[in-house]
Amino acid sequence: MRAAVFSEFGGPEVVSVRKVPVPQPGPGEVRLRVEASAMNHLDLWVRRGLPIKTPMPHIGGSDIVGVVDALGPGAEDVPLGLRVVVDPSLDYMDYYGRGRGGSFPRPDLRLLGEHTQGGFAEFAVVPAANLLEIPAGYPSAKAAAAGLVFVTAWRALMVRGGLRAGERVLVTGASGGVSTAAIQMALLAGAQVHAVTSGAENVARVRELGAHFVYDRLAGDFSRALWADTGKEGVDLVLDSVGEAVWESCLRSLGVGGRLVTVGATTGALGKTEIRLVFWKQLTLMGSTMGTPEEFRTVLKLAFDGRLDPVIHEEIPLNEIRRAHELLESGKVFGKLVVVP
């Protein structure tokens, strides 16, 4: 089969499409004939080299949609020909934790396409327990685009952040996959949405998604404009995926008793925190990543029902996978890139 493979860490140039053996499903697994697989920033980080054990040669791609075409031992109940999207979380063993979120993933949570071979190929092997059937007529590319970013946004906003109708929420990195999903979820929840993005073109696109207030972070400190737009009250919740470049402004944007949930740090991991601001405003800072199988199914059903709509920048042929890496790395993607065999 054809697959996008790299055998060493580095830039987009290390990725190439080549012939590799068709994988065989093991116990509790099924093989999919891949129809679509979406890209995530995770694919860039894995390609550059993370402090994890990455199987080499490596096939990336955590978001996989395909048709079941072979069954491993113990997976005989899965119908051949079933079209599915795959929950990318592996070995999701929850424990009950303290705090707003309830249950939390273990620190050793693994992901498809990160710790295992992924979906940037003509065939992929995945656990049968991670399958979710896609309704007839729902586009494979949209299902792939929804997976990882939808469950990440849902858990961060609705579970960890506890967003409620009538609250104000700020979403940073508003052109990204998680954030375009989060904006829609916040609107669906009845919140007033403030969003931060980069450049006039992205500002216009984010407004089209329905955000009530959109700020261009290249134009200056957005927290000043936000403070005015909220009547000097600030927002109740911030969902941040950008990190270092906006961290101080995010904290200043929060009102008294506000919550901040971080899901990423695309511009750097060393955000400066004014500690007095945290205790004086009685702020709560939280982290979130991925989500439970139940949360995955809950938010994907909202997509299947048409209440949430994955934003796709472009569908890219597998043979052009290097261009997909370059495009995502350039920061010029609005929404998701979907790779199709």
C-alpha positions in Angstrom: 0.0 0.0 0.0 1.0 3.7 -0.3 1.8 5.5 2.9 3.3 8.8 4.0 6.4 7.7 6.0 9.4 9.2 7.7 12.4 7.3 9.2 14.1 10.2 10.9 13.0 13.4 12.7 13.2 16.7 10.9 11.4 19.1 8.6 8.7 18.3 6.0 11.5 17.0 3.7 11.8 13.8 5.8 8.3 12.7 4.8 7.8 10.8 1.6 5.1 8.6 0.1 6.3 5.0 -0.5 5.1 1.4 -0.7 4.9 -0.5 2.6 3.3 -3.8 3.6 -0.5 -3.8 4.2 -0.9 -4.1 8.0 -2.8 -7.0 9.5 -5.2 -6.6 12.5 -4.3 -8.2 15.8 -6.5 -9.2 18.7 -9.3 -6.8 19.2 -8.4 -4.8 16.1 -9.8 -4.1 12.7 -8.3 -2.9 9.5 -9.7 0.1 7.7 -9.5 1.1 4.0 -8.8 4.7 4.7 -11.1 7.3 3.1 -9.7 10.4 4.9 -7.3 11.4 7.7 -7.0 14.9 9.1 -3.8 16.7 10.0 -3.1 18.2 13.4 -0.2 20.2 14.9 0.5 17.0 16.7 1.7 15.5 13.4 4.3 18.3 13.1 5.5 17.8 16.6 5.9 14.0 16.2 7.7 14.6 12.9 10.1 17.0 14.6 10.7 14.5 17.5 8.9 14.3 20.8 10.3 12.7 24.0 8.2 9.5 23.4 8.9 6.2 21.8 7.8 6.7 18.1 7.7 3.6 16.0 10.0 3.9 13.0 9.5 4.1 10.1 6.5 6.1 11.1 3.1 6.8 9.6 1.4 9.8 11.1 -2.3 10.7 11.2 -4.5 10.5 14.4 -7.9 11.3 12.8 -8.9 8.4 10.7 -12.1 7.7 8.7 -12.5 4.5 6.7 -14.4 1.3 5.9 -13.8 -1.9 7.8 -12.2 -4.5 5.5 -10.6 -7.1 7.8 -11.1 -8.3 11.4 -8.7 -9.5 14.0 -9.4 -12.2 16.7 -12.1 -10.9 19.1 -13.4 -8.3 16.7 -15.7 -10.6 14.7 -18.8 -8.7 15.7 -17.8 -5.6 13.7 -19.6 -5.7 10.3 -17.3 -5.7 7.3 -18.0 -2.6 5.1 -19.0 -0.5 8.1 -17.9 3.2 7.6 -16.4 4.6 10.8 -14.5 7.4 12.4 -11.9 6.4 15.0 -11.5 7.9 18.5 -7.8 8.6 18.5 -7.3 8.0 22.3 -5.8 4.7 23.2 -5.8 2.9 26.6 -8.0 5.7 28.1 -8.2 4.4 31.7 -9.9 7.1 33.7 -9.5 7.7 37.4 -11.7 10.0 39.5 -9.9 13.3 40.2 -10.7 16.3 42.3 -11.9 19.5 40.7 -14.2 20.8 38.1 -13.5 18.2 35.4 -14.4 15.0 37.4 -12.4 12.3 35.6 -9.0 12.8 34.0 -6.9 10.9 31.5 -3.9 9.0 32.9 -0.5 10.6 32.2 0.4 7.6 30.0 -2.5 8.3 27.6 -1.4 7.3 24.1 -2.7 8.4 20.7 -3.1 6.9 17.3 -0.6 8.2 14.9 1.7 9.4 17.7 2.5 6.3 19.7 1.3 3.9 16.9 1.1 3.9 13.1 -1.6 6.2 11.9 -3.9 7.0 9.0 -1.8 8.7 6.3 -2.0 5.6 4.3 -4.3 3.5 2.2 -5.0 1.1 5.1 -4.7 1.4 8.9 -5.2 -0.9 11.9 -7.1 0.4 14.9 -8.8 -0.9 18.0 -12.4 -2.1 17.4 -13.5 -0.4 20.7 -12.6 3.0 19.2 -14.9 2.8 16.2 -17.9 5.1 15.8 -20.3 4.5 12.8 -20.8 7.4 10.5 -24.3 8.1 9.3 -25.0 7.5 5.6 -24.4 10.6 3.5 -22.1 12.3 6.1 -18.9 13.3 4.3 -15.8 11.3 5.3 -13.6 14.4 5.2 -15.8 16.2 7.7 -15.8 13.2 10.0 -12.0 13.1 9.9 -11.8 16.9 10.5 -14.0 16.6 13.6 -12.4 13.9 15.6 -9.4 15.1 17.7 -10.2 18.8 17.7 -13.9 18.4 18.5 -13.4 16.2 21.5 -10.5 18.5 22.7 -12.6 21.6 22.4 -15.7 20.0 24.0 -13.9 18.8 27.1 -12.0 22.1 27.5 -15.1 24.3 27.1 -18.0 22.3 28.5 -16.4 19.9 31.0 -13.3 21.5 32.4 -14.4 25.1 31.7 -18.0 24.5 32.6 -19.3 27.1 30.1 -22.9 28.2 30.7 -25.4 30.1 28.7 -25.1 33.9 29.0 -21.4 33.8 29.9 -18.6 35.5 27.9 -15.9 33.4 26.5 -12.6 34.3 24.8 -11.2 31.8 22.2 -7.6 32.4 21.1 -5.9 31.0 17.9 -9.4 31.3 16.3 -8.3 30.1 12.9 -7.2 26.7 14.2 -9.0 23.4 14.2 -9.7 23.3 18.0 -10.7 27.0 18.0 -13.1 27.0 15.0 -14.8 24.1 16.7 -14.8 25.9 20.1 -16.4 29.0 18.7 -19.3 27.0 17.3 -19.7 25.1 20.6 -19.7 28.3 22.6 -22.4 29.8 20.4 -24.4 26.6 20.6 -24.2 26.9 24.4 -25.6 30.4 24.3 -22.4 32.3 25.2 -21.1 35.6 24.0 -18.0 34.8 21.9 -14.8 36.9 21.8 -12.1 35.6 19.5 -8.5 36.4 18.7 -6.8 35.6 15.4 -4.0 37.0 13.2 -4.6 39.1 10.1 -7.5 40.9 8.5 -8.5 37.9 6.3 -8.8 35.6 9.3 -10.7 38.2 11.3 -13.3 38.2 8.5 -13.5 34.4 8.4 -13.9 34.2 12.2 -16.7 36.7 12.1 -18.4 34.5 9.5 -18.3 31.7 12.0 -20.5 33.8 14.3 -18.1 35.3 16.8 -19.5 38.5 18.3 -16.2 40.3 18.8 -13.0 39.4 16.8 -9.5 40.9 17.6 -6.4 40.9 15.4 -3.5 40.2 17.8 -1.1 41.6 15.2 -2.7 45.0 15.7 -1.8 45.3 19.4 -2.9 44.1 22.9 -6.4 42.7 22.3 -7.2 42.7 26.1 -7.7 46.5 26.0 -10.3 46.3 23.3 -11.9 43.3 25.0 -12.1 45.2 28.3 -14.0 48.0 26.6 -16.3 45.6 24.7 -17.3 43.9 28.0 -18.0 47.1 29.9 -14.8 46.7 31.9 -16.0 43.4 33.3 -13.8 40.9 31.3 -14.8 37.4 30.2 -15.9 34.5 32.3 -13.8 31.9 30.5 -10.7 31.9 28.2 -9.9 28.9 26.0 -6.3 29.3 25.0 -4.3 27.2 22.5 -1.6 29.8 21.6 0.3 30.0 24.8 3.3 32.3 25.3 2.5 35.1 22.8 -1.0 35.8 24.3 -0.8 34.4 27.9 -0.5 37.8 29.7 -3.3 39.3 27.6 -5.5 36.3 28.3 -5.1 36.7 32.1 -5.9 40.4 31.8 -9.0 39.6 29.8 -10.6 37.6 32.6 -13.1 39.1 35.0 -13.4 38.4 38.7 -13.8 34.7 39.3 -12.8 33.9 35.7 -11.5 30.6 34.5 -8.7 29.9 31.9 -8.4 26.5 30.2 -5.2 25.9 28.2 -5.1 23.2 25.6 -1.9 24.1 23.7 1.1 26.3 23.4 1.8 26.8 19.7 3.8 30.0 20.2 5.8 28.7 23.2 5.3 27.2 26.6 6.7 29.9 28.9 3.8 32.3 29.5 4.5 35.1 32.0 2.0 35.1 34.9 1.2 38.1 37.1 0.6 36.2 40.3 -1.1 39.1 42.0 -3.7 39.3 39.2 -4.5 35.6 39.9 -5.3 36.0 43.6 -6.8 39.5 43.4 -9.3 38.4 40.7 -9.6 35.0 42.2 -8.9 33.3 38.9 -8.8 29.6 38.2 -6.2 28.2 35.7 -6.8 24.7 34.3 -5.3 22.4 31.7 -7.2 20.0 29.4 -6.3 17.5 26.7 -8.4 15.2 24.5 -11.5 13.7 26.2 -13.2 10.5 27.3 -14.8 8.0 24.9 -18.3 9.3 26.0 -17.3 12.9 25.3 -16.0 11.9 21.8 -19.3 10.3 21.0 -21.4 13.1 22.4 -19.6 15.8 20.3 -19.4 13.7 17.1 -23.2 13.2 17.3 -23.6 17.0 17.4 -21.6 17.1 14.2 -23.5 14.3 12.5 -26.8 16.1 13.5 -25.6 19.2 11.7 -25.4 21.3 14.9 -21.6 21.7 14.6 -19.8 21.9 11.2 -16.1 21.1 10.9 -14.2 23.8 9.0 -12.0 22.4 6.2 -9.3 24.5 4.6 -8.4 22.0 1.9 -8.5 18.3 1.0 -5.0 17.2 -0.1 -4.1 14.0 -1.9 -1.8 11.6 0.0 0.9 12.1 -2.7 1.1 15.8 -1.7 1.6 15.0 2.1 4.8 17.1 2.2 2.9 20.2 1.0 0.3 19.5 3.7 3.1 19.6 6.4 4.5 22.8 4.9 1.1 24.5 4.7 0.2 23.6 8.3 3.6 24.7 9.5 3.2 28.1 7.7 0.3 29.1 10.0 -1.9 29.9 7.0 -4.5 27.2 7.5 -8.0 28.1 8.5 -9.6 25.1 10.1 -8.4 21.7 9.1 -6.3 20.0 6.4 -7.7 16.6 5.3 -5.5 14.0 3.6 -7.2 11.6 1.2 -5.5 8.5 -0.3 
